[in-house]
Amino acid sequence: QDQTASVADTKPAEPKTDSVAAAPKGTLLFFMNPNGAPCQMQDRILAGMGSDLTDKVNLVYVKTDVFIDRMAFQNYGIRALPTIVLLDADKQEAMRFPPGIQQPATILQGLEKL
């Protein structure tokens, strides 16, 4: 079962008890084609980042094969995949990575802008 959030999920996560995790999180939108090799590779990189990523941002998959997600591709002007867009705690775009596979160090540098 796929337990990843959808771009349609707008309800914030329940705050955690420790003060660091309870701070407002940004959101990392991962625009992907689940059948594309580069997108699958980026997905493995994001999954491998584990808590280094999920402690700082909510990871949201925006997929080409999910009907409700298609509007997000249009709204964000996404034309090449994989693309990662970083939103701040107010859901405003803080950074957009260039299309293509991003390495963990590059993503972590981007998270510092939150």
Secondary structure, DSSP 8 states (H G I E B T S, - for coil): ----EETT--S-----SSHHHHS--EEEEEEE-TT-HHHHHHHHHHHHHTHHHHTTEEEEEEETT-GGGHHHHHHHT--SSSEEEEE-TTS-EEEE--SS---HHHHHHHHTT-
